[in-house]
């Protein structure tokens, strides 16, 4: 009987995509082939606190240089002292805005990096800028807001203006910011969130864009951490209760229990409802759960529900992590691009949940380390974060999400990278790992 051989190209095509042949002189007798080092795309099993700190330092150095806490003349661009600020005064131009919700995340990230590593430069970054904003607001008090560079602080018009910054400012006070200077901004922000933001009839925080009566998953983070932190600041349980109430109202509508993922948007009376599991929005959701668990009293009745949803969400995310360590722009569509900011958020949240005892280190530690290693490859030598999706509204077709641009100047990437680095740094100290049969495994 004549033997028939498949062409080599056909044989190679039939192999699984992840299989790799490693050439060498060894065979099954002379060499332990199971210990052969694969050609990983992302660094594997090489994470150390020193390497994490090196990445954090690059980000810090870049941001400290391109976000000056300084006013300038709008026409001449010359520096202006706060005492001499007027209607023609602006923030000295830099790469990022000091009063955006993204920078609220960055302020929190700097505080966490300082607390985790002991490097006071990070903490000082936030305190300096938060105090500066408070002094500018004080200077313009009583003047028309359209003549000030802090209009969104003095007269917020959306949750984006208020919640993230307010949460970071409350944390900054605990880290040493001047309470007398910063507290008025916090009170103004919380007054907006609690009494002025549009709500559905059942009290759910909502928007009237892009369609009437719309929930944005993003708004969990743009409101709830601030509300919960106000509970910590004041000791008033009404804030904790409101935060838990809002979480339930959102998650009952937007958490898909079959996929263990959140949908990005929900529109009242839309049926059927397209479900797009946008990565960064899912990041805002899991980060909100972490923030709530950090802030809620140990005996609050809402903790068990949030812990349960966190565990389910973490499981849903774990199932969809790419072999590179990243997650895709649309979590359940592997032909969408790999995205940095969401991956950093997940690395932070999973690591923090491990460090707090909410998730098991042996189950989730390797996932978090791989995610951080992936993120670290996107921090350029100059400290810029690459691969971050720009600001994104709500869409109801896949093309909208697939083709969102990425930019090194998308501010959404920087706070998450700082948060992830800080928490991975902590995790490496509290939950060391080892290489066992070539695999990353947590010791405890």
C-alpha positions as CSV (number, residue, x, y, z in Angstrom):
1,X,0.0,0.0,0.0
2,X,1.4,3.3,-1.1
3,X,1.8,6.0,1.7
4,X,0.4,9.4,1.1
5,X,1.8,12.5,2.8
6,X,0.0,15.8,3.3
7,X,1.9,18.9,2.0
8,X,3.8,20.6,4.8
9,X,1.8,23.8,4.4
10,X,-1.5,22.0,5.0
11,X,-0.1,20.2,8.0
12,X,1.1,23.4,9.5
13,X,-2.2,25.1,8.8
14,X,-4.0,22.4,10.8
15,X,-2.0,23.0,14.0
16,X,-3.6,25.0,16.7
17,X,-2.7,28.7,16.4
18,X,-0.9,28.7,19.8
19,X,1.2,25.7,19.1
20,X,4.9,26.4,18.5
21,X,7.8,24.2,17.6
22,X,11.1,25.0,19.3
23,X,14.2,23.7,17.5
24,X,17.1,22.2,19.5
25,X,19.3,19.2,20.0
26,X,17.4,17.7,22.9
27,X,14.8,14.9,22.7
28,X,12.4,13.3,25.1
29,X,15.3,11.4,26.8
30,X,18.0,14.0,27.0
31,X,15.9,17.1,27.8
32,X,12.9,18.0,30.0
33,X,10.9,19.4,27.1
34,X,8.0,20.6,29.3
35,X,10.4,23.2,30.7
36,X,11.2,24.6,27.3
37,X,10.7,28.4,27.4
38,X,8.0,29.5,25.1
39,X,8.3,32.6,22.9
40,X,5.8,34.7,24.9
41,X,4.4,37.9,23.3
42,X,4.1,39.5,26.8
43,X,6.8,39.1,29.5
44,X,5.8,36.1,31.6
45,X,6.9,35.3,35.2
46,X,9.2,38.3,35.4
47,X,7.3,40.8,37.5
48,X,9.1,42.4,40.4
49,X,8.4,45.4,42.6
50,X,11.5,47.1,41.2
51,X,10.2,46.8,37.6
52,X,6.8,48.0,38.5
53,X,8.3,51.1,40.2
54,X,10.4,51.8,37.1
55,X,7.2,51.9,35.0
56,X,5.4,54.1,37.5
57,X,8.3,56.5,37.7
58,X,8.2,57.0,33.9
59,X,4.5,57.9,34.0
60,X,5.1,60.2,37.0
61,X,8.0,62.1,35.3
62,X,6.0,62.6,32.2
63,X,2.8,63.8,33.9
64,X,4.6,66.0,36.3
65,X,6.2,67.8,33.4
66,X,3.1,68.2,31.2
67,X,0.4,69.2,33.7
68,X,1.6,72.4,35.3
69,X,-0.3,73.8,38.3
70,X,-0.1,77.3,36.9
71,X,-2.3,80.1,35.4
72,X,-1.4,82.0,32.3
73,X,-2.6,85.0,30.2
74,X,-4.8,83.8,27.4
75,X,-3.2,86.1,24.9
76,X,0.5,86.3,25.8
77,X,0.7,82.8,27.4
78,X,2.8,84.4,30.2
79,X,2.4,83.0,33.7
80,X,-0.1,84.7,36.0
81,X,-0.2,84.6,39.8
82,X,-3.5,83.5,41.3
83,X,-3.9,86.9,43.0
84,X,-3.8,88.7,39.6
85,X,-6.0,86.3,37.7
86,X,-8.9,87.8,35.7
87,X,-11.2,87.3,32.9
88,X,-8.4,86.7,30.4
89,X,-6.7,84.0,32.5
90,X,-6.5,80.4,31.6
91,X,-4.7,77.3,32.8
92,X,-1.2,77.2,31.5
93,X,-1.5,74.8,28.5
94,X,-0.2,71.3,29.0
95,X,-1.0,67.9,27.6
96,X,-4.0,67.2,29.8
97,X,-6.7,69.1,31.7
98,X,-6.5,69.4,35.5
99,X,-10.3,69.3,35.9
100,X,-11.5,66.3,33.9
101,X,-13.0,63.1,35.2
102,X,-10.0,61.3,33.8
103,X,-7.7,63.4,36.0
104,X,-9.8,62.6,39.0
105,X,-8.7,59.0,38.4
106,X,-5.1,60.2,37.9
107,X,-5.2,62.1,41.2
108,X,-6.4,58.9,42.9
109,X,-3.8,56.9,41.1
110,X,-1.0,59.2,42.3
111,X,-2.2,58.9,45.9
112,X,-2.3,55.1,45.6
113,X,1.2,55.0,44.1
114,X,2.5,57.1,46.8
115,X,0.9,55.0,49.5
116,X,2.0,51.8,48.0
117,X,5.6,52.6,47.2
118,X,6.4,55.2,49.9
119,X,7.5,57.7,47.3
120,X,6.1,61.0,48.4
121,X,6.4,62.6,45.0
122,X,3.3,60.9,43.9
123,X,1.2,62.1,46.8
124,X,2.6,65.6,46.4
125,X,1.5,65.6,42.7
126,X,-2.1,65.3,43.7
127,X,-2.0,67.5,46.8
128,X,-0.3,70.3,44.9
129,X,-2.9,70.4,42.1
130,X,-6.0,69.9,44.2
131,X,-4.9,72.7,46.5
132,X,-4.2,74.8,43.4
133,X,-7.6,74.2,42.0
134,X,-9.2,75.2,45.4
135,X,-7.2,78.5,45.5
136,X,-8.3,79.3,41.9
137,X,-11.9,78.6,42.8
138,X,-11.6,80.8,45.8
139,X,-10.2,83.6,43.7
140,X,-13.1,83.6,41.3
141,X,-15.8,83.2,43.9
142,X,-18.8,85.5,43.2
143,X,-17.7,86.2,39.6
144,X,-19.5,85.0,36.4
145,X,-18.4,81.4,35.8
146,X,-17.9,82.1,32.1
147,X,-15.0,84.3,32.9
148,X,-13.1,81.6,34.9
149,X,-10.8,78.7,34.0
150,X,-12.7,76.6,36.6
151,X,-16.2,76.9,35.3
152,X,-16.8,73.1,35.4
153,X,-15.7,73.0,39.0
154,X,-17.8,76.0,40.1
155,X,-20.9,75.2,38.0
156,X,-20.9,71.4,37.1
157,X,-23.3,70.4,34.4
158,X,-22.8,66.6,34.2
159,X,-21.6,63.7,36.4
160,X,-18.4,63.8,34.4
161,X,-17.7,67.2,35.9
162,X,-18.3,66.2,39.4
163,X,-18.0,62.7,40.7
164,X,-14.5,61.5,39.9
165,X,-12.9,64.7,41.0
166,X,-14.9,64.9,44.2
167,X,-13.8,61.3,45.2
168,X,-10.2,62.1,44.5
169,X,-10.4,65.4,46.5
170,X,-11.8,63.6,49.5
171,X,-9.0,61.1,49.4
172,X,-6.5,64.0,48.9
173,X,-7.7,65.6,52.2
174,X,-6.9,62.4,54.0
175,X,-3.5,62.4,52.4
176,X,-2.7,66.0,53.5
177,X,-4.5,68.4,51.2
178,X,-5.8,71.6,52.8
179,X,-9.3,70.9,53.9
180,X,-10.4,74.5,54.2
181,X,-9.4,75.1,50.5
182,X,-10.6,71.8,49.1
183,X,-13.9,71.1,51.0
184,X,-15.9,73.8,49.3
185,X,-15.3,72.2,45.9
186,X,-16.3,68.8,47.3
187,X,-19.6,70.2,48.8
188,X,-20.4,71.8,45.5
189,X,-19.8,68.7,43.5
190,X,-21.8,66.5,45.9
191,X,-24.7,69.0,45.8
192,X,-24.8,68.6,42.1
193,X,-24.7,64.8,42.1
194,X,-27.3,64.4,44.9
195,X,-29.8,67.1,43.9
196,X,-29.3,68.4,40.3
197,X,-28.3,65.5,38.0
198,X,-31.2,64.2,35.9
199,X,-32.8,61.0,37.2
200,X,-35.4,58.5,36.0
201,X,-38.7,58.3,37.9
202,X,-37.3,55.6,40.3
203,X,-34.4,57.8,41.2
204,X,-31.7,56.3,38.9
205,X,-29.0,58.7,37.8
206,X,-29.4,59.1,34.1
207,X,-28.8,61.2,31.0
208,X,-30.9,62.5,28.1
209,X,-28.3,61.7,25.5
210,X,-27.8,60.2,23.1
211,X,-31.5,59.3,23.6
212,X,-33.9,60.3,26.3
213,X,-33.8,58.4,29.6
214,X,-30.4,56.7,29.0
215,X,-28.2,55.0,31.5
216,X,-24.4,55.0,30.9
217,X,-22.4,52.3,32.7
218,X,-19.7,54.9,32.9
219,X,-21.8,56.9,35.3
220,X,-21.4,54.3,38.1
221,X,-17.8,55.6,38.5
222,X,-18.8,59.2,37.8
223,X,-21.1,59.3,40.8
224,X,-20.9,56.4,43.3
225,X,-17.3,56.6,44.5
226,X,-17.9,60.3,45.3
227,X,-21.2,59.5,47.1
228,X,-19.6,56.7,49.2
229,X,-16.5,58.8,50.0
230,X,-18.8,61.6,51.2
231,X,-20.1,59.0,53.6
232,X,-16.6,58.4,54.8
233,X,-15.9,62.1,55.1
234,X,-19.1,63.0,57.0
235,X,-20.0,59.7,58.7
236,X,-23.6,60.1,57.4
237,X,-25.1,56.8,56.4
238,X,-27.4,58.4,53.8
239,X,-24.5,58.5,51.4
240,X,-23.7,54.8,51.8
241,X,-27.4,53.9,51.3
242,X,-27.7,56.1,48.2
243,X,-24.5,54.6,46.7
244,X,-25.8,51.0,47.2
245,X,-29.3,52.0,45.9
246,X,-27.8,53.4,42.7
247,X,-25.6,50.3,42.2
248,X,-28.6,48.1,42.4
249,X,-30.7,50.2,40.0
250,X,-27.9,50.1,37.5
251,X,-26.8,46.5,37.8
252,X,-30.4,45.2,37.7
253,X,-30.8,46.7,34.3
254,X,-27.2,46.3,32.9
255,X,-25.5,43.2,34.3
256,X,-25.9,40.2,32.0
257,X,-25.9,37.2,34.4
258,X,-25.5,34.8,31.5
259,X,-22.2,36.4,30.3
260,X,-21.2,37.9,33.7
261,X,-20.5,41.2,31.8
262,X,-22.1,44.6,31.9
263,X,-23.7,46.3,28.9
264,X,-22.4,49.7,28.0
265,X,-25.7,51.6,27.7
266,X,-29.4,51.1,28.5
267,X,-32.2,53.1,27.1
268,X,-35.7,53.2,28.6
269,X,-38.3,51.6,26.2
270,X,-35.8,50.3,23.8
271,X,-36.7,46.7,22.8
272,X,-34.8,44.6,21.9
273,X,-31.8,46.2,23.4
274,X,-28.4,45.8,21.6
275,X,-25.8,44.7,24.1
276,X,-22.2,45.9,23.6
277,X,-19.8,44.9,26.3
278,X,-17.4,47.8,25.9
279,X,-14.2,47.1,27.9
280,X,-13.6,50.4,29.6
281,X,-17.2,50.8,30.7
282,X,-16.9,47.3,32.3
283,X,-13.7,48.8,33.9
284,X,-15.7,51.7,35.4
285,X,-18.2,49.2,36.8
286,X,-15.7,46.9,38.5
287,X,-13.7,49.8,39.8
288,X,-16.9,51.2,41.3
289,X,-17.5,48.0,43.1
290,X,-14.0,48.1,44.5
291,X,-14.5,51.7,45.6
292,X,-17.8,50.9,47.3
293,X,-16.3,47.9,49.2
294,X,-13.4,50.1,50.3
295,X,-15.8,52.8,51.6
296,X,-18.8,51.0,53.0
297,X,-19.0,50.1,56.7
298,X,-18.2,46.5,57.4
299,X,-21.7,45.8,58.6
300,X,-23.6,47.6,55.7
301,X,-26.3,45.4,54.2
302,X,-25.2,46.2,50.7
303,X,-21.7,44.6,50.9
304,X,-22.8,41.0,50.3
305,X,-24.6,41.9,47.0
306,X,-21.6,43.9,45.8
307,X,-19.2,41.2,46.7
308,X,-21.3,38.6,44.8
309,X,-21.5,40.8,41.7
310,X,-17.7,41.5,41.9
311,X,-17.0,37.8,42.0
312,X,-19.2,37.1,39.0
313,X,-17.8,40.0,37.0
314,X,-14.3,38.9,37.7
315,X,-15.1,35.4,36.5
316,X,-16.6,36.8,33.3
317,X,-13.5,38.9,32.7
318,X,-11.1,36.0,33.4
319,X,-12.8,33.9,30.7
320,X,-12.1,36.6,28.1
321,X,-8.5,37.6,28.8
322,X,-6.5,37.4,25.7
323,X,-3.3,35.3,25.5
324,X,-1.3,38.5,25.5
325,X,-2.7,39.6,28.9
326,X,-4.9,42.3,27.4
327,X,-8.6,42.5,26.9
328,X,-10.4,43.4,23.7
329,X,-12.2,46.7,23.0
330,X,-15.4,44.7,22.9
331,X,-14.9,42.0,25.5
332,X,-16.7,39.2,23.7
333,X,-15.4,40.0,20.2
334,X,-11.9,38.8,19.8
335,X,-11.4,40.5,16.4
336,X,-11.8,43.9,18.1
337,X,-8.5,45.5,19.1
338,X,-6.6,45.0,22.4
339,X,-7.1,48.0,24.7
340,X,-4.8,49.4,27.4
341,X,-6.9,51.5,29.7
342,X,-9.4,48.7,30.4
343,X,-6.7,46.1,30.9
344,X,-5.0,48.4,33.4
345,X,-8.3,48.9,35.3
346,X,-8.8,45.1,35.5
347,X,-5.3,44.6,36.7
348,X,-5.9,47.2,39.4
349,X,-9.3,45.9,40.5
350,X,-8.4,42.2,40.5
351,X,-5.1,42.9,42.4
352,X,-6.9,45.1,45.0
353,X,-9.7,42.5,45.5
354,X,-6.9,39.9,46.1
355,X,-5.1,42.2,48.6
356,X,-8.4,42.9,50.4
357,X,-9.4,39.3,50.6
358,X,-12.4,39.6,48.3
359,X,-11.0,37.3,45.6
360,X,-8.6,34.3,46.0
361,X,-5.0,35.0,45.1
362,X,-4.3,31.6,43.7
363,X,-7.2,31.8,41.3
364,X,-6.8,35.4,40.1
365,X,-3.2,36.4,40.9
366,X,-1.7,35.1,37.7
367,X,-4.4,36.8,35.6
368,X,-3.6,40.2,37.3
369,X,0.2,39.8,36.9
370,X,-0.2,38.9,33.2
371,X,-2.5,42.0,32.7
372,X,0.1,44.3,34.4
373,X,2.9,42.8,32.3
374,X,0.8,43.6,29.2
375,X,0.1,47.1,30.3
376,X,3.8,47.8,31.1
377,X,4.7,47.1,27.5
378,X,2.5,50.0,26.5
379,X,4.3,52.6,28.7
380,X,6.8,54.2,26.4
381,X,10.2,55.4,27.4
382,X,8.9,58.9,27.7
383,X,6.1,57.8,30.1
384,X,3.3,58.1,27.6
385,X,0.7,55.4,27.7
386,X,-0.1,53.8,24.3
387,X,-3.1,51.9,23.0
388,X,-5.8,53.7,24.9
389,X,-9.2,54.3,23.3
390,X,-10.2,57.9,23.2
391,X,-13.4,59.2,24.8
392,X,-16.4,57.2,23.7
393,X,-20.1,57.8,23.7
394,X,-22.7,55.2,23.3
395,X,-23.3,53.3,20.1
396,X,-25.8,50.7,18.9
397,X,-23.8,49.0,16.2
398,X,-20.4,47.2,16.3
399,X,-18.6,49.5,13.9
400,X,-18.8,52.4,16.4
401,X,-16.7,50.5,19.0
402,X,-14.4,48.6,16.6
403,X,-13.1,51.8,15.0
404,X,-12.8,54.1,17.9
405,X,-9.3,55.8,17.6
406,X,-6.5,55.3,20.1
407,X,-4.2,58.0,21.2
408,X,-1.3,58.6,23.6
409,X,-3.1,61.7,24.7
410,X,-6.3,59.9,25.7
411,X,-6.3,60.9,29.3
412,X,-8.2,57.7,30.3
413,X,-5.1,55.6,30.3
414,X,-2.9,57.3,32.9
415,X,-4.9,57.0,36.1
416,X,-5.6,53.3,35.5
417,X,-1.9,52.6,34.9
418,X,-0.9,54.3,38.1
419,X,-3.6,52.4,40.0
420,X,-2.6,49.1,38.5
421,X,1.1,49.6,39.2
422,X,0.4,50.6,42.8
423,X,-1.8,47.6,43.5
424,X,0.4,45.1,41.7
425,X,3.3,46.5,43.8
426,X,1.3,45.8,46.9
427,X,0.3,42.3,45.7
428,X,3.8,41.3,45.0
429,X,4.7,42.1,48.6
430,X,1.7,40.4,50.1
431,X,1.2,37.5,47.7
432,X,4.5,36.5,46.1
433,X,4.5,34.1,43.2
434,X,6.7,31.3,42.0
435,X,7.3,29.5,38.7
436,X,6.1,25.9,39.1
437,X,6.4,23.7,36.0
438,X,6.9,26.9,34.0
439,X,3.6,28.4,35.2
440,X,3.1,31.5,37.4
441,X,1.5,30.3,40.6
442,X,0.8,32.3,43.8
443,X,2.4,31.0,47.0
444,X,-0.4,32.2,49.2
